[in-house]
Amino acid sequence: MTALVRPRDGRVIGGVCAALARRFGTSATTMRVIFLASCLLPGPQFLIYLGLWVFLPGEKTSKTAW
């Protein structure tokens, strides 16, 4: 499994669904659909998303020498 970091590519809002999709080996679209479907259920899904957005580190960029 890969580390849980928000990727630079494939972000829509914060990159949380893309990070979870990478971690669990699914597509980002599938993870977004699962998140949207879970928002129909009672619970703190939106707060968890915001927390992950704040606390997950962003993916590091590779520096190129000029």
Distance bins in CASP14 RR format, pairs under 12 A and 6 or more apart:
PFRMAT RR
TARGET T0000
AUTHOR 0000-0000-0000
RMODE 2
METHOD distances of the structure
MODEL  1
1 19 0 0 0 0 0 1 0 0 0 0 0
1 20 0 0 0 0 0 1 0 0 0 0 0
1 22 0 0 0 0 1 0 0 0 0 0 0
1 23 1 0 0 1 0 0 0 0 0 0 0
1 24 1 0 0 1 0 0 0 0 0 0 0
1 25 0 0 0 0 1 0 0 0 0 0 0
2 18 0 0 0 0 0 1 0 0 0 0 0
2 19 0 0 0 0 1 0 0 0 0 0 0
2 20 0 0 0 0 0 1 0 0 0 0 0
2 21 0 0 0 0 0 1 0 0 0 0 0
2 22 1 0 1 0 0 0 0 0 0 0 0
2 23 1 0 0 1 0 0 0 0 0 0 0
2 24 0 0 0 0 1 0 0 0 0 0 0
2 25 0 0 0 0 1 0 0 0 0 0 0
2 59 0 0 0 0 0 1 0 0 0 0 0
3 19 0 0 0 0 1 0 0 0 0 0 0
3 22 0 0 0 0 1 0 0 0 0 0 0
3 23 0 0 0 0 1 0 0 0 0 0 0
3 56 0 0 0 0 1 0 0 0 0 0 0
3 57 0 0 0 0 1 0 0 0 0 0 0
3 58 0 0 0 0 0 1 0 0 0 0 0
3 59 0 0 0 0 1 0 0 0 0 0 0
3 60 0 0 0 0 0 1 0 0 0 0 0
4 15 0 0 0 0 0 1 0 0 0 0 0
4 16 0 0 0 0 1 0 0 0 0 0 0
4 18 0 0 0 0 0 1 0 0 0 0 0
4 19 1 0 1 0 0 0 0 0 0 0 0
4 20 1 0 0 1 0 0 0 0 0 0 0
4 21 0 0 0 0 0 1 0 0 0 0 0
4 22 0 0 0 0 1 0 0 0 0 0 0
4 23 1 0 1 0 0 0 0 0 0 0 0
4 24 0 0 0 0 1 0 0 0 0 0 0
4 52 0 0 0 0 1 0 0 0 0 0 0
4 55 0 0 0 0 1 0 0 0 0 0 0
4 56 1 0 0 1 0 0 0 0 0 0 0
4 57 0 0 0 0 1 0 0 0 0 0 0
4 58 0 0 0 0 0 1 0 0 0 0 0
4 59 0 0 0 0 0 1 0 0 0 0 0
5 11 0 0 0 0 0 1 0 0 0 0 0
5 14 0 0 0 0 0 1 0 0 0 0 0
5 15 0 0 0 0 1 0 0 0 0 0 0
5 16 0 0 0 0 0 1 0 0 0 0 0
5 18 0 0 0 0 1 0 0 0 0 0 0
5 19 1 0 0 1 0 0 0 0 0 0 0
5 20 0 0 0 0 0 1 0 0 0 0 0
5 22 0 0 0 0 1 0 0 0 0 0 0
5 23 0 0 0 0 1 0 0 0 0 0 0
5 52 0 0 0 0 0 1 0 0 0 0 0
5 55 0 0 0 0 0 1 0 0 0 0 0
5 56 1 0 0 1 0 0 0 0 0 0 0
5 57 1 0 1 0 0 0 0 0 0 0 0
5 58 1 0 1 0 0 0 0 0 0 0 0
5 59 1 0 1 0 0 0 0 0 0 0 0
5 60 1 0 0 1 0 0 0 0 0 0 0
5 61 0 0 0 0 0 1 0 0 0 0 0
6 12 0 0 0 0 0 1 0 0 0 0 0
6 13 0 0 0 0 0 1 0 0 0 0 0
6 14 1 0 0 1 0 0 0 0 0 0 0
6 15 1 0 1 0 0 0 0 0 0 0 0
6 16 1 0 0 1 0 0 0 0 0 0 0
6 17 0 0 0 0 1 0 0 0 0 0 0
6 18 1 0 0 1 0 0 0 0 0 0 0
6 19 1 0 1 0 0 0 0 0 0 0 0
6 20 0 0 0 0 1 0 0 0 0 0 0
6 21 0 0 0 0 0 1 0 0 0 0 0
6 22 0 0 0 0 1 0 0 0 0 0 0
6 23 0 0 0 0 0 1 0 0 0 0 0
6 28 0 0 0 0 0 1 0 0 0 0 0
6 49 0 0 0 0 0 1 0 0 0 0 0
6 51 0 0 0 0 0 1 0 0 0 0 0
6 52 0 0 0 0 1 0 0 0 0 0 0
6 53 1 0 0 1 0 0 0 0 0 0 0
6 54 0 0 0 0 0 1 0 0 0 0 0
6 55 0 0 0 0 0 1 0 0 0 0 0
6 56 1 0 1 0 0 0 0 0 0 0 0
6 57 1 0 0 1 0 0 0 0 0 0 0
6 58 1 0 1 0 0 0 0 0 0 0 0
6 59 1 0 0 1 0 0 0 0 0 0 0
6 60 0 0 0 0 0 1 0 0 0 0 0
7 14 0 0 0 0 1 0 0 0 0 0 0
7 15 1 0 0 1 0 0 0 0 0 0 0
7 16 0 0 0 0 0 1 0 0 0 0 0
7 17 0 0 0 0 0 1 0 0 0 0 0
7 18 1 0 1 0 0 0 0 0 0 0 0
7 19 1 0 0 1 0 0 0 0 0 0 0
7 20 0 0 0 0 0 1 0 0 0 0 0
7 21 0 0 0 0 1 0 0 0 0 0 0
7 22 1 0 0 1 0 0 0 0 0 0 0
7 23 0 0 0 0 0 1 0 0 0 0 0
7 28 0 0 0 0 1 0 0 0 0 0 0
7 56 0 0 0 0 0 1 0 0 0 0 0
7 57 0 0 0 0 0 1 0 0 0 0 0
7 58 1 0 0 1 0 0 0 0 0 0 0
7 59 1 0 1 0 0 0 0 0 0 0 0
7 60 0 0 0 0 0 1 0 0 0 0 0
7 61 0 0 0 0 0 1 0 0 0 0 0
8 14 0 0 0 0 0 1 0 0 0 0 0
8 15 0 0 0 0 1 0 0 0 0 0 0
8 18 0 0 0 0 1 0 0 0 0 0 0
8 19 0 0 0 0 0 1 0 0 0 0 0
8 22 0 0 0 0 0 1 0 0 0 0 0
8 57 0 0 0 0 0 1 0 0 0 0 0
8 58 1 0 0 1 0 0 0 0 0 0 0
8 59 1 0 1 0 0 0 0 0 0 0 0
8 60 0 0 0 0 1 0 0 0 0 0 0
8 61 1 0 0 1 0 0 0 0 0 0 0
8 62 0 0 0 0 0 1 0 0 0 0 0
9 15 0 0 0 0 1 0 0 0 0 0 0
9 18 1 0 0 1 0 0 0 0 0 0 0
9 19 0 0 0 0 0 1 0 0 0 0 0
9 21 0 0 0 0 0 1 0 0 0 0 0
9 22 0 0 0 0 0 1 0 0 0 0 0
9 28 0 0 0 0 1 0 0 0 0 0 0
9 58 0 0 0 0 0 1 0 0 0 0 0
9 59 0 0 0 0 1 0 0 0 0 0 0
9 61 0 0 0 0 0 1 0 0 0 0 0
10 16 0 0 0 0 0 1 0 0 0 0 0
10 17 0 0 0 0 1 0 0 0 0 0 0
10 18 1 0 1 0 0 0 0 0 0 0 0
10 19 0 0 0 0 1 0 0 0 0 0 0
10 21 0 0 0 0 1 0 0 0 0 0 0
10 22 0 0 0 0 1 0 0 0 0 0 0
10 27 0 0 0 0 0 1 0 0 0 0 0
10 28 1 0 0 1 0 0 0 0 0 0 0
10 29 0 0 0 0 0 1 0 0 0 0 0
10 31 0 0 0 0 0 1 0 0 0 0 0
10 32 0 0 0 0 0 1 0 0 0 0 0
10 59 0 0 0 0 0 1 0 0 0 0 0
11 17 0 0 0 0 1 0 0 0 0 0 0
11 18 1 0 1 0 0 0 0 0 0 0 0
11 19 0 0 0 0 1 0 0 0 0 0 0
11 21 0 0 0 0 0 1 0 0 0 0 0
11 22 0 0 0 0 0 1 0 0 0 0 0
11 28 0 0 0 0 1 0 0 0 0 0 0
11 32 0 0 0 0 0 1 0 0 0 0 0
11 53 0 0 0 0 0 1 0 0 0 0 0
11 56 0 0 0 0 0 1 0 0 0 0 0
11 58 0 0 0 0 1 0 0 0 0 0 0
11 59 0 0 0 0 1 0 0 0 0 0 0
12 18 1 0 0 1 0 0 0 0 0 0 0
12 19 0 0 0 0 0 1 0 0 0 0 0
12 21 0 0 0 0 0 1 0 0 0 0 0
12 28 1 0 0 1 0 0 0 0 0 0 0
12 29 0 0 0 0 1 0 0 0 0 0 0
12 31 0 0 0 0 0 1 0 0 0 0 0
12 32 1 0 0 1 0 0 0 0 0 0 0
12 35 0 0 0 0 0 1 0 0 0 0 0
12 36 0 0 0 0 0 1 0 0 0 0 0
12 49 0 0 0 0 0 1 0 0 0 0 0
12 53 0 0 0 0 0 1 0 0 0 0 0
13 19 0 0 0 0 0 1 0 0 0 0 0
13 28 0 0 0 0 0 1 0 0 0 0 0
13 32 0 0 0 0 1 0 0 0 0 0 0
13 35 0 0 0 0 0 1 0 0 0 0 0
13 36 0 0 0 0 0 1 0 0 0 0 0
13 46 0 0 0 0 0 1 0 0 0 0 0
13 49 0 0 0 0 1 0 0 0 0 0 0
13 50 0 0 0 0 0 1 0 0 0 0 0
13 52 0 0 0 0 0 1 0 0 0 0 0
13 53 1 0 0 1 0 0 0 0 0 0 0
14 20 0 0 0 0 0 1 0 0 0 0 0
14 28 0 0 0 0 0 1 0 0 0 0 0
14 32 0 0 0 0 0 1 0 0 0 0 0
14 35 0 0 0 0 0 1 0 0 0 0 0
14 49 0 0 0 0 1 0 0 0 0 0 0
14 50 0 0 0 0 1 0 0 0 0 0 0
14 51 0 0 0 0 0 1 0 0 0 0 0
14 52 0 0 0 0 1 0 0 0 0 0 0
14 53 1 0 1 0 0 0 0 0 0 0 0
14 54 0 0 0 0 0 1 0 0 0 0 0
14 56 0 0 0 0 1 0 0 0 0 0 0
14 58 0 0 0 0 1 0 0 0 0 0 0
14 59 0 0 0 0 0 1 0 0 0 0 0
15 21 0 0 0 0 1 0 0 0 0 0 0
15 22 0 0 0 0 1 0 0 0 0 0 0
15 23 0 0 0 0 0 1 0 0 0 0 0
15 28 0 0 0 0 1 0 0 0 0 0 0
15 31 0 0 0 0 1 0 0 0 0 0 0
15 32 0 0 0 0 1 0 0 0 0 0 0
15 35 0 0 0 0 0 1 0 0 0 0 0
15 49 0 0 0 0 1 0 0 0 0 0 0
15 52 0 0 0 0 1 0 0 0 0 0 0
15 53 1 0 0 1 0 0 0 0 0 0 0
15 56 0 0 0 0 1 0 0 0 0 0 0
15 57 0 0 0 0 0 1 0 0 0 0 0
15 58 0 0 0 0 1 0 0 0 0 0 0
15 59 0 0 0 0 1 0 0 0 0 0 0
16 22 0 0 0 0 0 1 0 0 0 0 0
16 23 0 0 0 0 0 1 0 0 0 0 0
16 28 0 0 0 0 0 1 0 0 0 0 0
16 31 0 0 0 0 1 0 0 0 0 0 0
16 32 0 0 0 0 1 0 0 0 0 0 0
16 34 0 0 0 0 0 1 0 0 0 0 0
16 35 0 0 0 0 1 0 0 0 0 0 0
16 45 0 0 0 0 0 1 0 0 0 0 0
16 46 0 0 0 0 0 1 0 0 0 0 0
16 48 0 0 0 0 1 0 0 0 0 0 0
16 49 1 0 1 0 0 0 0 0 0 0 0
16 50 0 0 0 0 1 0 0 0 0 0 0
16 51 0 0 0 0 1 0 0 0 0 0 0
16 52 1 0 1 0 0 0 0 0 0 0 0
16 53 1 0 1 0 0 0 0 0 0 0 0
16 54 0 0 0 0 1 0 0 0 0 0 0
16 55 0 0 0 0 0 1 0 0 0 0 0
16 56 1 0 0 1 0 0 0 0 0 0 0
16 58 0 0 0 0 0 1 0 0 0 0 0
17 23 0 0 0 0 0 1 0 0 0 0 0
17 24 0 0 0 0 0 1 0 0 0 0 0
17 26 0 0 0 0 1 0 0 0 0 0 0
17 27 0 0 0 0 1 0 0 0 0 0 0
17 28 1 0 1 0 0 0 0 0 0 0 0
17 29 0 0 0 0 1 0 0 0 0 0 0
17 30 0 0 0 0 1 0 0 0 0 0 0
17 31 1 0 1 0 0 0 0 0 0 0 0
17 32 1 0 1 0 0 0 0 0 0 0 0
17 33 0 0 0 0 1 0 0 0 0 0 0
17 34 0 0 0 0 1 0 0 0 0 0 0
17 35 1 0 1 0 0 0 0 0 0 0 0
17 36 0 0 0 0 1 0 0 0 0 0 0
17 38 0 0 0 0 0 1 0 0 0 0 0
17 45 0 0 0 0 0 1 0 0 0 0 0
17 48 0 0 0 0 0 1 0 0 0 0 0
17 49 0 0 0 0 1 0 0 0 0 0 0
17 52 0 0 0 0 1 0 0 0 0 0 0
17 53 0 0 0 0 0 1 0 0 0 0 0
17 56 0 0 0 0 0 1 0 0 0 0 0
18 24 0 0 0 0 0 1 0 0 0 0 0
18 25 0 0 0 0 0 1 0 0 0 0 0
18 26 0 0 0 0 0 1 0 0 0 0 0
18 27 0 0 0 0 1 0 0 0 0 0 0
18 28 1 0 1 0 0 0 0 0 0 0 0
18 29 0 0 0 0 1 0 0 0 0 0 0
18 30 0 0 0 0 0 1 0 0 0 0 0
18 31 1 0 0 1 0 0 0 0 0 0 0
18 32 0 0 0 0 1 0 0 0 0 0 0
18 35 0 0 0 0 0 1 0 0 0 0 0
18 52 0 0 0 0 0 1 0 0 0 0 0
18 53 0 0 0 0 0 1 0 0 0 0 0
18 56 0 0 0 0 0 1 0 0 0 0 0
18 58 0 0 0 0 0 1 0 0 0 0 0
18 59 0 0 0 0 1 0 0 0 0 0 0
19 25 0 0 0 0 0 1 0 0 0 0 0
19 26 0 0 0 0 0 1 0 0 0 0 0
19 28 0 0 0 0 1 0 0 0 0 0 0
19 31 0 0 0 0 1 0 0 0 0 0 0
19 32 0 0 0 0 0 1 0 0 0 0 0
19 35 0 0 0 0 0 1 0 0 0 0 0
19 49 0 0 0 0 0 1 0 0 0 0 0
19 52 1 0 0 1 0 0 0 0 0 0 0
19 53 0 0 0 0 1 0 0 0 0 0 0
19 55 0 0 0 0 0 1 0 0 0 0 0
19 56 1 0 1 0 0 0 0 0 0 0 0
19 57 0 0 0 0 1 0 0 0 0 0 0
19 58 0 0 0 0 1 0 0 0 0 0 0
19 59 0 0 0 0 1 0 0 0 0 0 0
20 26 0 0 0 0 1 0 0 0 0 0 0
20 27 0 0 0 0 0 1 0 0 0 0 0
20 28 0 0 0 0 1 0 0 0 0 0 0
20 30 0 0 0 0 1 0 0 0 0 0 0
20 31 1 0 1 0 0 0 0 0 0 0 0
20 32 0 0 0 0 1 0 0 0 0 0 0
20 34 0 0 0 0 1 0 0 0 0 0 0
20 35 0 0 0 0 1 0 0 0 0 0 0
20 38 0 0 0 0 0 1 0 0 0 0 0
20 48 0 0 0 0 0 1 0 0 0 0 0
20 49 0 0 0 0 1 0 0 0 0 0 0
20 52 0 0 0 0 1 0 0 0 0 0 0
20 53 0 0 0 0 0 1 0 0 0 0 0
20 56 0 0 0 0 1 0 0 0 0 0 0
21 27 1 0 1 0 0 0 0 0 0 0 0
21 28 1 0 1 0 0 0 0 0 0 0 0
21 29 0 0 0 0 1 0 0 0 0 0 0
21 30 1 0 0 1 0 0 0 0 0 0 0
21 31 1 0 1 0 0 0 0 0 0 0 0
21 32 0 0 0 0 1 0 0 0 0 0 0
21 33 0 0 0 0 0 1 0 0 0 0 0
21 34 0 0 0 0 1 0 0 0 0 0 0
21 35 0 0 0 0 0 1 0 0 0 0 0
22 28 0 0 0 0 1 0 0 0 0 0 0
22 30 0 0 0 0 0 1 0 0 0 0 0
22 31 0 0 0 0 1 0 0 0 0 0 0
22 56 0 0 0 0 0 1 0 0 0 0 0
22 59 0 0 0 0 1 0 0 0 0 0 0
23 31 0 0 0 0 1 0 0 0 0 0 0
23 52 0 0 0 0 0 1 0 0 0 0 0
23 56 0 0 0 0 0 1 0 0 0 0 0
24 30 0 0 0 0 1 0 0 0 0 0 0
24 31 1 0 0 1 0 0 0 0 0 0 0
24 34 0 0 0 0 0 1 0 0 0 0 0
25 31 0 0 0 0 1 0 0 0 0 0 0
26 32 0 0 0 0 0 1 0 0 0 0 0
26 33 0 0 0 0 0 1 0 0 0 0 0
26 34 0 0 0 0 1 0 0 0 0 0 0
26 35 0 0 0 0 0 1 0 0 0 0 0
27 33 0 0 0 0 1 0 0 0 0 0 0
27 34 0 0 0 0 0 1 0 0 0 0 0
28 34 0 0 0 0 0 1 0 0 0 0 0
28 35 0 0 0 0 0 1 0 0 0 0 0
29 35 0 0 0 0 0 1 0 0 0 0 0
29 36 0 0 0 0 0 1 0 0 0 0 0
30 36 0 0 0 0 0 1 0 0 0 0 0
30 37 0 0 0 0 0 1 0 0 0 0 0
31 37 0 0 0 0 0 1 0 0 0 0 0
31 38 0 0 0 0 0 1 0 0 0 0 0
31 49 0 0 0 0 0 1 0 0 0 0 0
31 52 0 0 0 0 0 1 0 0 0 0 0
32 38 0 0 0 0 0 1 0 0 0 0 0
32 39 0 0 0 0 0 1 0 0 0 0 0
32 49 0 0 0 0 0 1 0 0 0 0 0
33 39 0 0 0 0 0 1 0 0 0 0 0
33 40 0 0 0 0 0 1 0 0 0 0 0
34 40 0 0 0 0 0 1 0 0 0 0 0
34 41 0 0 0 0 0 1 0 0 0 0 0
34 45 0 0 0 0 0 1 0 0 0 0 0
34 49 0 0 0 0 0 1 0 0 0 0 0
35 41 0 0 0 0 0 1 0 0 0 0 0
35 45 1 0 0 1 0 0 0 0 0 0 0
35 46 0 0 0 0 1 0 0 0 0 0 0
35 48 0 0 0 0 1 0 0 0 0 0 0
35 49 1 0 0 1 0 0 0 0 0 0 0
35 52 0 0 0 0 0 1 0 0 0 0 0
36 45 0 0 0 0 1 0 0 0 0 0 0
36 46 0 0 0 0 0 1 0 0 0 0 0
36 49 0 0 0 0 0 1 0 0 0 0 0
37 45 0 0 0 0 1 0 0 0 0 0 0
38 44 0 0 0 0 0 1 0 0 0 0 0
38 45 1 0 1 0 0 0 0 0 0 0 0
38 46 0 0 0 0 1 0 0 0 0 0 0
38 48 0 0 0 0 1 0 0 0 0 0 0
38 49 0 0 0 0 1 0 0 0 0 0 0
39 45 1 0 1 0 0 0 0 0 0 0 0
39 46 1 0 0 1 0 0 0 0 0 0 0
39 47 0 0 0 0 0 1 0 0 0 0 0
39 48 0 0 0 0 0 1 0 0 0 0 0
39 49 0 0 0 0 1 0 0 0 0 0 0
40 46 0 0 0 0 0 1 0 0 0 0 0
43 49 0 0 0 0 0 1 0 0 0 0 0
44 50 0 0 0 0 1 0 0 0 0 0 0
44 51 0 0 0 0 1 0 0 0 0 0 0
44 52 0 0 0 0 0 1 0 0 0 0 0
45 51 0 0 0 0 0 1 0 0 0 0 0
45 52 0 0 0 0 0 1 0 0 0 0 0
46 52 0 0 0 0 0 1 0 0 0 0 0
46 53 0 0 0 0 0 1 0 0 0 0 0
47 53 0 0 0 0 0 1 0 0 0 0 0
47 54 0 0 0 0 0 1 0 0 0 0 0
48 54 0 0 0 0 0 1 0 0 0 0 0
48 55 0 0 0 0 0 1 0 0 0 0 0
48 56 0 0 0 0 0 1 0 0 0 0 0
49 55 0 0 0 0 0 1 0 0 0 0 0
49 56 0 0 0 0 0 1 0 0 0 0 0
50 56 0 0 0 0 0 1 0 0 0 0 0
52 58 0 0 0 0 0 1 0 0 0 0 0
END
